[in-house]
Amino acid sequence: MQYRTIIVEDDPMIARLDRAYVERDPRFQVVESFRDGKRALQWLQSNTADLALLDVYMPRFTGLELLRELRGTAVPIEVIMITAASDRETVDALLHLGVSDYLVKPFSLERFQQALDKFCAHRETMAAAGGGHSPEGVVPRHFTTPPPPPRP
């Protein structure tokens, strides 16, 4: 089985690099590539993919906006962020939304492969546990359920 992968990246050079790195691993197949989050969201509303390689800074609809929309509508897809964004606020928001991994540009092939391996290990663990793949499997429960308010 190959994991269906989409690339959401506005820089054509980075998108080509992402594709080349993904296609080196026989466990993955790039099924579509988008230059903005709006088009990716439209495609995902009627198509499926297992993994999105997603940039944060894009015109029209940022990667963070796309990720929030995907989580809000329970689209069952895991996300590896590949971006130049490294400020604490953005990183915290992405981790809170349950990204599988976070790569800061520029990155090496080895670091990229680690992210793919981590995704596969998570999927294998879910399958072995009988959990399959569901929106709850994508976003850990502690990220989706806010804690109760403190008692006065």
C-alpha positions in Angstrom: 0.0 0.0 0.0 1.2 3.5 -0.8 0.2 6.5 1.3 -1.6 9.1 -0.9 0.2 12.4 -0.4 -0.6 15.9 -1.4 1.8 18.9 -1.4 0.6 22.4 -0.6 3.4 24.8 -1.3 3.4 28.1 -3.2 7.1 28.1 -4.1 7.5 25.8 -7.2 11.1 25.0 -6.4 10.2 23.8 -2.9 7.2 21.9 -4.2 9.5 20.1 -6.7 12.0 19.3 -4.0 9.2 18.0 -1.7 7.9 15.8 -4.6 11.4 14.4 -5.3 12.0 13.6 -1.7 8.6 11.9 -1.3 8.9 9.9 -4.5 12.3 8.4 -3.3 10.3 6.5 -0.7 8.2 3.7 -2.3 5.7 3.8 0.6 4.4 7.2 -0.7 2.7 8.4 -3.9 2.1 12.1 -4.6 -1.4 12.4 -5.9 -1.8 16.2 -6.2 0.1 19.4 -5.7 -1.4 22.8 -4.9 0.0 26.4 -4.7 -2.6 27.6 -2.2 -4.6 26.2 0.7 -8.1 27.1 -0.8 -7.6 24.8 -3.8 -6.2 22.0 -1.5 -9.3 22.3 0.7 -11.6 22.2 -2.3 -9.9 19.1 -3.6 -9.9 17.4 -0.1 -13.7 17.9 0.2 -14.2 15.3 -2.6 -10.9 13.3 -2.6 -8.9 11.5 -0.1 -5.2 11.6 0.9 -3.3 10.2 3.9 -0.7 12.9 4.2 -0.4 16.6 3.4 3.0 18.3 3.2 2.0 21.8 4.1 3.7 25.2 4.0 2.5 27.9 6.5 3.1 31.1 4.5 1.0 31.1 1.3 -1.2 33.7 -0.5 -5.0 33.6 -0.2 -5.2 31.0 2.5 -2.3 30.2 4.8 -1.3 26.7 5.8 -2.4 27.5 9.4 -5.8 28.5 8.1 -6.0 25.3 6.0 -5.0 23.2 9.0 -7.6 24.8 11.2 -10.3 24.2 8.5 -9.2 20.5 8.1 -9.4 19.9 11.8 -12.7 21.8 12.2 -14.3 19.7 9.5 -12.7 16.4 10.6 -11.0 15.7 7.3 -9.0 12.6 8.1 -5.5 13.6 7.0 -2.2 13.8 8.7 0.0 16.8 8.2 3.8 17.4 8.0 4.5 21.2 8.1 7.4 22.3 5.9 8.0 26.0 6.4 10.3 28.9 7.2 8.0 29.8 10.2 9.8 29.1 13.4 8.3 31.6 15.8 7.0 30.1 19.0 3.4 31.2 18.5 3.1 29.6 15.1 4.9 26.4 16.2 2.6 26.1 19.3 -0.5 26.6 17.2 0.6 23.9 14.7 1.5 21.4 17.5 -1.9 22.1 19.2 -3.6 21.3 15.9 -1.9 17.9 15.9 0.7 18.1 13.1 2.6 14.9 12.6 6.0 16.7 12.3 7.4 20.1 11.6 10.3 20.8 9.3 12.0 24.2 9.1 13.4 25.3 5.7 16.1 24.6 4.7 16.0 20.9 5.7 18.0 17.9 4.7 16.9 14.7 2.9 17.7 12.8 6.1 15.4 15.1 8.2 12.6 14.8 5.6 12.9 11.0 5.7 12.7 11.0 9.5 9.4 12.8 9.2 8.1 10.3 6.7 9.3 7.4 8.9 7.6 9.0 11.9 4.3 9.2 9.9 4.6 5.5 8.9 5.4 4.4 12.4 2.3 6.2 13.7 0.1 4.6 11.0 1.5 1.1 11.8 0.8 1.7 15.5 -2.7 2.7 14.8 -3.3 -0.3 12.6 -1.9 -2.7 15.1 -4.1 -1.2 17.8 -7.1 -1.7 15.6 -7.7 2.0 15.5 -7.6 2.4 11.8 -7.6 6.0 10.7 -10.1 8.5 11.9 -10.2 12.2 12.8 -9.6 11.2 16.4 -6.6 9.2 15.2 -5.2 12.3 13.5 -5.6 14.8 16.3 -4.8 13.5 19.8 -7.8 13.7 22.1 -5.9 16.0 24.5 -5.6 18.6 21.7 -9.3 18.5 20.8 -11.0 18.6 24.2 -10.2 21.6 26.3 -9.5 21.0 30.0 -12.3 22.0 32.4 -12.0 25.4 33.9 -10.3 25.6 37.3 -12.7 25.8 40.3 -12.6 29.0 42.4 
